[in-house]
């Protein structure tokens, strides 16, 4: 029965070994209690200074224990800063407490029962030459180097053997009470001038075993706001070995809240993967809080994003993303690349709307009432109140376009550009070094459709804009109302426009506007003006204002022309309107900066009821009218000499009317009764043309 006898023997041997260890440790403890405290302090200070070249000062008491753990405690500790540092100490702390269990070391395990830093203050600095204060020069190395010579290079350590470098050195690690109490960390970069500071740092770390979850909980104050951070790692041993383990993180602060639930890999290229969410009440406030304030202006407010993330320290990929930013909501996929001088964002987004007015300081607010981007119809016929307001002098700040670069494919349910409202659209957006290019391949605009390209250049001190539009089927009234504050025209519109401008305010941009285009309107009306009635009234005296025609409308079948714009002055030389009984030609200029016009309109009472497709050279009485003055209240004056230049045409118009009703209308306009045939035809022919014209216009 030797086996049974062997077990008590082994137990006795173990007890003997344990007893010897207890005697040794107990002896050390007794010896330590007999050694003066100043001896510990002096030796510790000496060793630290030899290894770092910096002076360590322990102003308080020092205590060392050996049972039941090897422990040390030091109070009022100071560690000197580099000579060029802004403060005399790199590290100070009220006390340091460390305790390491002895017996687990025998089996290759490390159990730290206590590691506590009380009120540590750590000052990190980089000088003007880029040298950090955590770069040390040991005294031995400095002494061996001759003056003016570099310190000798350390001998290359022999390569570790597989046995010595294997994972058999430490079986396990266990952390008990590990914490920082009321600490502070500061960072100063003398090259860039950057200064960052964390205060009121309080942390706890719980690690029962390398095979058990690690939990970290901490808080600190940054720029006046408390930041709380918690994280867990499911299997620290796998993580240390470069593998992948489950990982969660939650960070909360008044300016930002974020959470992550997935996995982490600490290999050669650290990587995160999982579900992530970020909630920022104000991007502008967050940037200022983080020490990188955005230029003054509007926008960059609330931001929220959730989705699946795959991230390295420099590249973030989001898929199945749902985001909200400045009141705009969207879904899609995004990639953020932090390499390079500026962040770059690429991907695809489907958003409900894009409101550019938010980012253009000084731009007018989007119209809240009236027709929507897809609505409008013919609109109302009420005349607007006269406006004496000019263009805004408020600065337009596009410098925020320099914050990042982007290459995005977007679809939007609505786009707002100042007062212009664009409906469902698809566009590609590229932002490169402050230049934003939006290429709209699908554009729904005021019941019509088309394509457009808009470029905003915020790269220089003076913002610039370039825009081209090719549109058809538009509702003219709401479009002109929102684009130019003009509410006098309705109908179906088609246009192509190319304009460019630059300026630091809306007023400067209007004054520098250049371009060209063509506009055609069909089946519409000029609101508030009855051209035939106007021609009758205008010769009764010069008229002022749009309402002089008794707020009636002039229907038309065709209206349009081409135009050029030079430094804010629009010139049109081929205006033409076709309407039953009326032909209107025109030419002149519109001063956009001053909101005035100087235009010659040549209405002709035509001897035909044909409208669209009718002949432009129909016979009739031409009644030229000059329209001059401000948009809101122009002045109308007649050109009598032009009317009397064709007496035969005026008389023959009445004879050549191809419709009895049209003839009656024309004669009615001339102040006569119905055509009963009782009047002598010869008397009508002998009637002096000037008297006829005067009768036509009630004079």
Residue, then its C-alpha position, 0 to 999 in steps of 0.5 A: x500500500x505504498x500509494x496510500x502512504x505517499x499521500x500523507x508524505x506529500x502533504x507533509x512536504x507541502x506543509x514544511x515548504x509552506x512553513x519555511x515560506x511563512x518564516x522567510x516572509x515573516x522574517x522579512x516583515x520583521x526586518x522591514x519594520x526595523x529598517x528606518x523609513x528614510x532608508x526606503x525613501x532614499x533608495x527608491x528616489x535614487x533608483x528612479x532618478x538613475x533610470x529616468x534622469x528625473x528627480x523623484x521626491x516622496x515628501x510623506x510617509x513610506x510603508x512596506x508590507x510583506x504579509x499577507x501581500x507584498x505592498x507599498x504605500x507612499x504619500x505626497x509624491x512628486x516626479x520632476x518635469x523636463x527642464x523646458x517644461x511649463x510646470x516643475x513637476x510632470x507627476x504629482x499624487x497625494x498617495x500611491x497604494x500597491x499590494x501584490x499577493x505572494x502565494x499566486x506567484x508560486x504558480x505563475x499567477x499575478x494577483x494585484x489586490x490593490x492599486x490605488x492612485x489618489x489625486x494624481x496630476x499628470x502634465x504631458x507636454x511637447x516642446x517647440x522642437x517636438x520633444x515630449x516630456x515623457x522621453x527620459x535620459x537615464x543618468x548612466x547613459x548620459x554620463x557615459x556619453x562624452x560632451x557633444x557626442x551621442x549616447x552609445x546605442x544599447x546592445x541588441x538584446x538576444x532574441x528570445x527563444x520560443x520557450x522564453x517568449x511563449x505564453x507559459x510565463x504567466x498563468x493568469x492575472x487578477x486585479x482586485x481594487x484598482x482605481x484612480x481617485x480625483x485625478x487630472x491629466x493635461x496636454x500642451x503642445x508648444x508647436x501647435x498651441x493646443x491645450x487639453x485638460x481632463x480633471x476629476x478623473x475617477x476610474x475603477x477596473x475589475x478583472x477577476x481573471x484573464x478568462x473572465x470579463x473585464x469591466x472598466x468604469x470611469x468618469x472625467x471632466x473635459x471643458x466643463x462637461x462630465x464624460x462617463x465611459x464604461x466598457x467590457x471585454x468578454x475574454x481578455x486572454x484572447x484579446x491579449x493574444x491578438x484574437x477577437x472577443x466580444x466588446x461593449x462600450x458606452x460613452x456619455x457626455x452632454x455634447x455626445x453619446x455613443x454606444x457600441x456592441x460587437x467585437x474587438x481585435x487587438x492584432x497588428x491592425x486593431x479593428x472593431x465590428x458591430x452595432x453602433x450609435x452616435x447621438x450629438x445634440x449639436x455638431x457645432x457645440x461638439x466641435x467647439x467643446x473638442x477644441x476645433x470650433x467651426x466658423x460662425x454661422x447656422x447649421x451643424x446642429x443635431x446629428x444621430x446615426x445608427x448602424x453596423x460598423x467596421x472600423x480601424x483607427x483611421x477608417x470607419x464603414x457604416x452599413x444599414x445606416x439610419x441618420x438624422x442631421x439638421x432636421x434631415x433624415x436618411x438611410x444608406x451606407x457611409x465610409x469615413x476615411x480619416x487619413x489625409x489632411x481632411x476627413x473624406x466621406x463617401x457612400x450613398x444616402x437616401x434623405x427626405x430633404x436637403x436644406x442648403x439654407x441652413x449652411x448659408x449664413x445670411x440666406x433667407x429662410x425657406x418659405x413656410x407657406x404657399x405652394x410646395x415643390x410639387x404643387x403650385x398650379x396657377x396660383x392666386x391672382x392677388x397683387x403683392x404688396x409693394x416691397x422697398x427692400x433690397x438684396x441682403x448685405x448679410x455675409x454669406x459664409x461658405x467656409x464650412x464647406x472646407x471642413x471635409x471632402x465628400x463623394x456621395x450619391x444622394x436621392x432627396x424628397x425635397x431640396x431647398x435653395x434659398x426660397x426655391x423648392x425642388x421636389x424629388x431628385x437624384x443627384x451626385x454630390x462631390x465636395x473637394x477642398x471647399x468646392x461643392x458640386x451637385x449634379x442633379x440627374x433627376x429634378x422635380x421642380x414645381x410640377x415639371x422636370x429636368x436636370x441641373x448642375x450647381x457648384x458652390x465654391x467656398x474655397x476662396x475668401x469670396x464665395x462663388x456660384x455656378x448653375x445650369x438648368x434645363x427644365x420643362x413643364x414647370x408651373x411658372x407662378x410659384x417658381x418665379x415667386x420663390x426664385x425672384x419674388x415675382x408674382x405676375x406671371x402664370x402658365x406652363x414654362x420651359x427654360x434653360x438657364x446658365x448663370x454664374x456669380x461671386x460675392x460675399x453677400x446676396x447683394x454682391x452676388x446679384x450685382x456680379x451675376x452673368x449668364x444667358x438663357x431662354x424661357x417659354x411660357x404657354x397657356x398662361x396669364x399675366x396677373x393683374x394686367x389686362x393689356x387691351x384695357x391697359x392700352x385703352x387707359x394708358x392714353x388717358x394719362x400715364x399710369x403708375x403701378x400694376x393695379x392700374x388695369x383694374x387688377x384684371x388678367x391678360x391670357x396668352x397662348x405663347x410668351x417667351x424670349x431669350x436673355x443675357x445677363x451681364x453684371x446683374x443687368x438682364x437684357x432681352x431683345x426678342x420678347x413675344x406674346x401671342x394671344x387672341x386679338x393681341x400680339x405683344x413684342x418687347x425688348x429692354x433691360x432689367x436691373x437685378x441689383x436695383x430691382x428696376x426695369x426699363x422695357x418697351x412693350x409693343x402690343x398690337x390689336x390684331x385682326x385675328x383671334x388666333x393665339x398659339x401658332x398664329x402669325x406674328x405679323x398680323x395686321x393691327x393697331x400697334x400701341x407701344x408702351x414704355x414700362x419703367x421704374x421699380x418692379x413693385x410699382x412700375x410706370x407705364x407711358x404710351x408712344x403716340x407717335x408710333x401709333x400714328x405712324x401707320x394710319x392705313x393699318x389702324x383703319x384696315x384692322x377693323x375691316x379685316x376682322x375675321x370674326x364678328x365677335x372679335x370685330x365687336x370686341x375691337x369696336x367696343x375697345x374703341x368706344x363704339x357701340x355694336x356693329x349694326x350696320x346703320x352707321x354710314x360706311x363712308x363716314x367711318x372711312x372718312x373718320x380721322x385716324x387721330x380721332x379714332x385713336x383718341x376714341x380708342x383710348x377714351x380721349 
